[in-house]
Amino acid sequence: MLRSWRAVLLLTVFLKLLGFGIVLPLLPYYGRELGAGGFAIGALFAAYSLTQFALAPLWGALADRYGRRPVLLASIAWGFLAYLLFALAGTYTQLFASRVLAGLSAAVIGVSQAYLADRTAPEERARGMGMLGAAFGMGFVVGPALGAILSRTRWGFALPGLVAAALSAANFALALRWLPESRAPADSLAGKGMPLWRRRSASDATAAPARLRAVLGVLFLTTAAFAMLYPVFPLFLDERFGFGPLQAGLLFSGLGVAAAIVQAGALGKLVARWGERPLLGSGALVMAGGFAALPFCATVGGLALALPPLALGFALTTPLAQTLVSRLSSPADQGRNLGAAHSMSSLARAVGPLAGGFLYEATGTSTPFWAGALLLLAGALLTFRVPAPCAENGRQGPAGAAGVPPAHREDPRLSVASPAER
């Protein structure tokens, strides 16, 4: 029997991302089977992110008012319905609706982070968030490969959806039985005097101090560029190499594994040697090189050379941008500014697939990759406008000013993220 709330929470996050990863690489093929063009396929990805962006503040307000556990259970239940509809979809409209329902289930991640913060002491929180990020990443690494294998059966895309729905049902039962509420009743009722609509709105979520605008701009550009791959890359693989869902799913899993290795193994040493800002710009440039190389890939060997820069660039840009947001924020503004970064990422993950799908449908396979490379070049240039983290609020300044001990500084490896959810 599971006795540790921490183990249950990590398993809950892993199962959520496992189901999410199962269906993700199948969407372009499923959409095309139902008659969708490039832009409509991009809309399948955008529907999830726009729903997540619009409702994240509401989920947070509900979690503050009624507790973390009810919101976690509700979002897991929405995920079950989303995957069931995915499995049974017979039209594009039904498939699109499944993605909107999946966006309703996205509260699991943010509320899980709040749950962990409720139950851990400040000095233990960094380690806990790192464990949560590892569960997050492992679910996304395993999910695409599993979905690709399941789609090869005679049940087609229905079986991956049913397996994802079954995982959600098991997740719901697990959390219902063994995950207690993390807040005292008095804490959960504290916000009941304020109407929900007077809490934070989606537009508030993107508000941030002027000194963060450049780094948030870099985060938006790099995330939008990478998100252009979601609808276009599987179609490119099919058109250029004849690859189907199996190969696409395995390649997505491979990208996740490579990014996780860099984040867990080398990123901390690279930051200690070069600093966040130079590495952020370098990551954007490296990823731009991978994007620019893809249109020239005529063989599988060429593809194998183009993909590592994509994984390396993603492994650098996302956690470093989030780390800079944290280091440029005062302790009182950490939550608000990191929330703005998360919202900016959600918005970018909506814009990127729509733009990529439109360009693919209007101009062909190569243009989305060139457009992504240009966005990444713009992001690399924008890093020169990112202010250096200063010594105020106990952070290390550019001239080596004294700050908190190294053990208490923000570690970019804790920002492990799947390319689709962060």
C-alpha positions in Angstrom: 0.0 0.0 0.0 1.2 3.5 -0.8 1.7 5.3 2.5 3.8 8.4 1.4 1.9 11.3 0.0 5.0 12.3 -1.9 5.1 8.9 -3.7 1.4 9.2 -4.6 1.8 12.8 -5.9 4.8 11.8 -8.1 2.9 8.8 -9.4 -0.1 11.0 -10.1 2.0 13.4 -12.2 3.8 10.6 -14.0 0.5 8.9 -15.0 -0.9 12.3 -16.2 2.1 13.0 -18.4 2.2 9.3 -19.6 -1.4 9.6 -20.9 -0.6 13.0 -22.4 2.5 11.7 -24.2 0.6 8.7 -25.6 -1.7 10.8 -27.8 0.6 13.7 -28.6 2.6 12.4 -31.6 -0.5 10.7 -33.0 -2.5 13.9 -33.5 -1.2 14.9 -36.9 -1.9 11.4 -38.3 -5.3 11.1 -36.7 -6.3 14.6 -37.8 -5.2 13.9 -41.4 -7.1 10.6 -41.4 -10.2 12.7 -40.5 -9.6 15.1 -43.4 -7.8 17.9 -41.6 -5.3 20.1 -43.4 -2.1 21.6 -41.9 -3.8 24.6 -40.1 -6.6 22.4 -38.7 -3.9 19.9 -37.4 -2.1 22.9 -35.7 -5.4 23.9 -34.1 -5.6 20.5 -32.4 -2.4 21.4 -30.5 -3.4 25.1 -30.0 -6.8 24.1 -28.5 -5.1 22.4 -25.6 -2.7 25.3 -24.8 -5.4 28.0 -25.2 -7.7 26.2 -22.8 -4.9 25.8 -20.4 -3.9 29.5 -20.7 -7.5 30.8 -20.3 -8.4 28.6 -17.3 -5.2 28.3 -15.3 -6.0 31.3 -13.1 -9.5 29.9 -12.4 -8.1 26.5 -11.5 -5.6 28.2 -9.1 -8.4 30.3 -7.5 -10.5 27.1 -7.0 -7.5 25.3 -5.5 -6.9 28.2 -3.1 -10.6 28.3 -2.1 -11.6 24.7 -1.9 -8.3 22.9 -1.6 -5.8 21.1 -3.8 -7.3 17.6 -3.7 -10.7 18.4 -5.2 -9.1 20.3 -8.1 -6.6 17.5 -8.8 -9.4 14.9 -8.8 -11.6 17.1 -11.1 -8.8 17.7 -13.6 -7.9 14.0 -13.7 -11.6 13.2 -14.4 -11.6 15.7 -17.3 -8.5 13.9 -18.7 -10.4 10.6 -18.6 -13.3 12.1 -20.6 -10.8 13.7 -23.1 -9.0 10.5 -23.8 -12.2 8.5 -24.1 -13.5 11.0 -26.7 -10.1 10.8 -28.5 -10.5 7.1 -28.7 -14.1 7.3 -30.0 -13.7 10.3 -32.3 -15.2 9.8 -35.8 -15.0 13.4 -37.0 -12.5 16.2 -36.7 -14.9 18.2 -34.6 -15.0 15.4 -32.0 -11.2 15.1 -32.0 -11.0 18.9 -31.5 -13.4 18.7 -28.6 -11.2 16.0 -27.0 -8.3 18.5 -27.1 -10.3 21.2 -25.4 -11.3 18.7 -22.7 -7.6 17.7 -22.3 -6.8 21.4 -21.7 -9.3 21.3 -18.8 -7.1 18.6 -17.3 -3.9 20.6 -17.4 -4.5 21.9 -13.9 -2.8 18.7 -12.6 0.7 20.2 -13.0 0.3 23.6 -11.4 -1.9 22.3 -8.6 0.6 19.5 -7.9 3.4 22.1 -7.5 1.2 24.0 -5.1 0.4 20.8 -3.2 4.1 20.0 -2.8 4.8 23.6 -1.7 2.1 23.2 1.0 3.6 20.0 2.4 7.3 20.8 2.3 9.6 23.1 4.3 11.2 25.9 2.3 14.7 24.3 2.5 13.3 21.0 1.1 11.2 22.6 -1.7 13.9 22.7 -4.4 14.6 19.0 -4.0 10.8 18.3 -4.1 10.3 20.4 -7.2 13.2 18.6 -8.9 11.6 15.2 -8.2 8.3 16.5 -9.5 10.0 17.6 -12.7 11.7 14.2 -13.1 8.3 12.5 -12.9 6.9 15.0 -15.4 9.8 14.4 -17.8 9.7 10.6 -17.5 6.0 10.5 -18.3 6.6 12.4 -21.5 9.6 10.3 -22.5 7.7 7.0 -22.1 4.3 8.2 -23.4 5.1 8.9 -27.1 6.9 5.6 -27.5 4.1 3.7 -25.9 1.5 5.5 -28.0 3.4 4.8 -31.2 3.6 1.1 -30.4 -0.1 0.9 -29.5 -1.2 2.7 -32.7 0.3 -0.2 -34.8 -2.5 -2.6 -33.7 -5.6 -3.3 -35.7 -7.5 -0.9 -33.4 -5.6 2.0 -34.8 -5.8 5.3 -32.8 -8.6 4.0 -30.6 -6.4 1.8 -28.5 -3.9 4.5 -27.4 -6.8 6.7 -26.4 -8.4 3.9 -24.4 -5.1 3.1 -22.7 -4.7 6.8 -21.8 -8.3 6.8 -20.5 -7.6 3.7 -18.4 -4.4 5.4 -17.0 -6.5 8.4 -16.0 -9.1 6.2 -14.3 -6.3 4.4 -12.4 -4.9 7.8 -11.5 -8.2 9.0 -10.2 -8.6 6.0 -8.0 -5.1 6.3 -6.7 -5.5 10.0 -5.8 -9.0 9.4 -4.3 -7.8 6.6 -2.1 -4.3 7.7 -1.0 -3.8 11.5 -1.6 -4.9 13.6 1.3 -5.7 17.3 1.2 -2.6 19.3 1.7 -4.1 22.4 3.3 -5.9 22.9 6.6 -9.6 23.6 6.3 -9.1 27.2 7.6 -6.5 27.8 4.8 -8.8 26.4 2.1 -11.7 28.6 3.2 -9.6 31.8 3.6 -10.3 33.1 0.1 -14.1 32.6 0.2 -14.9 36.2 0.8 -13.6 37.2 -2.7 -15.5 36.4 -5.9 -13.6 34.1 -8.2 -13.9 36.5 -11.1 -12.0 39.1 -9.0 -9.0 36.8 -8.6 -6.3 36.7 -11.2 -7.4 36.6 -14.8 -5.7 35.3 -17.9 -4.6 38.8 -18.9 -3.1 39.3 -15.4 -1.1 36.1 -15.8 1.1 37.7 -18.5 1.7 40.9 -16.6 5.3 41.2 -15.3 7.8 44.0 -14.4 9.6 45.8 -17.2 12.9 44.1 -16.4 11.4 40.7 -17.2 10.0 41.7 -20.6 13.1 40.6 -22.6 13.5 37.2 -20.9 9.8 36.6 -21.3 10.1 37.5 -25.0 12.9 35.0 -25.4 10.8 32.4 -23.7 7.9 33.1 -26.0 10.0 33.0 -29.2 11.9 29.9 -28.4 8.8 28.0 -27.1 6.7 29.1 -30.2 9.5 27.9 -32.5 9.8 24.5 -30.9 6.0 24.2 -30.8 5.9 24.6 -34.6 7.4 21.1 -34.7 4.3 19.4 -33.2 2.0 19.4 -36.2 4.7 19.8 -38.9 7.5 17.3 -37.9 5.4 14.1 -38.2 4.0 15.3 -41.5 7.5 16.1 -42.7 8.7 12.6 -41.6 5.9 11.0 -43.6 6.4 13.1 -46.7 10.2 12.9 -46.7 11.0 9.4 -45.3 7.7 7.5 -45.3 7.7 7.4 -41.5 4.4 6.7 -39.6 3.3 7.2 -36.0 5.7 4.5 -34.7 8.8 6.3 -36.0 7.5 9.7 -35.0 6.7 8.6 -31.5 10.1 7.0 -31.0 11.8 10.2 -32.3 9.8 12.4 -29.9 10.8 10.1 -27.0 14.4 10.3 -28.2 14.3 14.0 -28.1 12.9 13.9 -24.6 15.6 11.5 -23.4 18.4 13.6 -24.9 17.1 16.8 -23.3 16.7 15.1 -20.0 20.3 13.9 -20.1 21.6 17.4 -20.8 19.4 19.0 -18.1 20.3 16.4 -15.5 24.0 15.9 -16.3 25.7 18.9 -17.9 23.5 22.0 -17.4 24.5 22.8 -13.9 28.2 22.7 -14.8 27.7 24.8 -18.0 25.9 27.5 -16.0 28.6 27.5 -13.4 31.2 28.1 -16.2 29.4 30.4 -18.6 26.3 31.9 -16.8 22.6 31.8 -17.7 22.4 34.6 -20.3 25.2 33.5 -22.6 23.9 29.9 -22.5 20.3 31.0 -23.2 21.4 32.8 -26.4 23.7 29.9 -27.4 20.8 27.5 -26.9 18.6 29.5 -29.2 21.3 29.6 -31.9 22.0 25.9 -31.6 18.3 25.1 -32.0 18.1 27.5 -34.9 20.8 25.5 -36.6 18.8 22.3 -36.2 15.7 24.0 -37.7 17.7 25.3 -40.6 19.2 21.9 -41.3 15.9 20.0 -41.4 14.8 21.2 -45.0 18.1 19.8 -46.3 17.7 16.3 -44.8 17.4 13.9 -47.7 18.5 10.8 -45.8 18.0 9.3 -42.4 21.7 9.9 -41.6 21.1 13.6 -42.3 18.1 13.6 -40.0 20.2 12.0 -37.3 22.6 14.9 -37.5 19.9 17.6 -37.4 18.0 16.3 -34.4 20.7 16.6 -31.6 20.9 20.4 -32.0 17.1 20.6 -31.5 17.3 18.5 -28.3 20.3 20.5 -27.0 18.8 23.8 -27.7 15.5 22.9 -26.0 17.4 21.5 -23.0 19.1 24.9 -22.6 16.5 27.5 -23.5 13.4 26.5 -21.4 15.0 26.0 -18.0 17.5 28.9 -18.4 14.7 31.3 -19.3 12.7 30.2 -16.2 15.7 30.4 -14.0 16.4 34.0 -15.2 12.8 34.9 -14.5 13.3 33.6 -10.9 16.7 35.4 -10.4 15.3 38.7 -11.7 12.4 38.5 -9.3 12.1 39.6 -5.7 11.1 36.9 -3.2 7.6 38.5 -2.9 7.1 38.4 -6.7 8.4 34.9 -7.4 5.1 33.2 -7.7 3.5 35.9 -9.8 6.4 36.2 -12.2 6.9 32.5 -12.6 3.1 32.3 -13.3 3.6 34.9 -16.0 6.3 32.8 -17.5 4.1 29.7 -17.5 1.3 31.7 -19.1 3.6 33.0 -21.8 4.7 29.5 -22.5 1.1 28.3 -22.9 0.4 31.2 -25.3 3.5 30.3 -27.3 2.4 26.7 -27.5 -0.9 27.8 -29.0 0.6 30.3 -31.5 3.5 28.0 -32.7 1.3 25.0 -33.9 -1.2 27.3 -35.6 1.6 29.2 -37.4 3.4 26.0 -38.3 0.3 24.3 -39.6 -0.7 27.3 -41.7 2.7 27.6 -43.3 2.9 23.9 -44.0 -0.5 24.0 -45.7 0.1 27.2 -47.6 3.8 26.8 -48.7 5.0 23.3 -48.1 7.2 21.4 -45.6 10.3 23.6 -45.5 8.9 27.0 -44.7 7.8 26.2 -41.1 11.4 25.2 -40.3 12.8 28.4 -41.8 10.3 30.4 -39.9 11.2 28.6 -36.7 14.9 29.3 -37.3 14.1 33.0 -37.7 12.1 33.1 -34.4 15.1 31.5 -32.7 17.5 33.9 -34.2 15.3 36.8 -32.9 15.3 35.1 -29.5 19.1 34.8 -29.5 19.4 38.6 -30.3 16.9 39.5 -27.6 19.0 37.8 -24.9 21.3 40.9 -25.2 18.4 42.9 -23.7 18.0 40.6 -20.7 19.4 42.4 -17.6 22.0 40.6 -15.6 20.8 39.2 -12.3 21.9 41.5 -9.5 22.9 41.1 -5.9 19.6 42.4 -4.5 17.3 39.9 -2.8 20.3 37.7 -2.0 21.2 36.7 -5.6 24.6 36.6 -7.2 25.4 39.7 -9.2 27.4 40.0 -12.4 30.4 41.3 -10.5 30.4 38.4 -8.1 28.5 40.3 -5.3 27.8 38.2 -2.3 24.5 36.5 -2.2 23.0 33.3 -0.8 25.1 30.3 -0.6 25.4 28.3 -3.7 23.3 25.5 -2.4 20.3 27.8 -2.1 20.5 29.4 -5.5 18.2 28.5 -8.3 19.3 25.4 -10.1 18.2 25.3 -13.7 18.0 21.5 -13.7 14.9 21.8 -11.5 13.1 23.3 -14.5 12.8 19.9 -16.3 9.9 20.2 -18.7 8.3 18.4 -21.5 8.3 20.5 -24.7 4.6 20.3 -24.9 3.5 21.2 -21.4 5.8 23.9 -20.3 
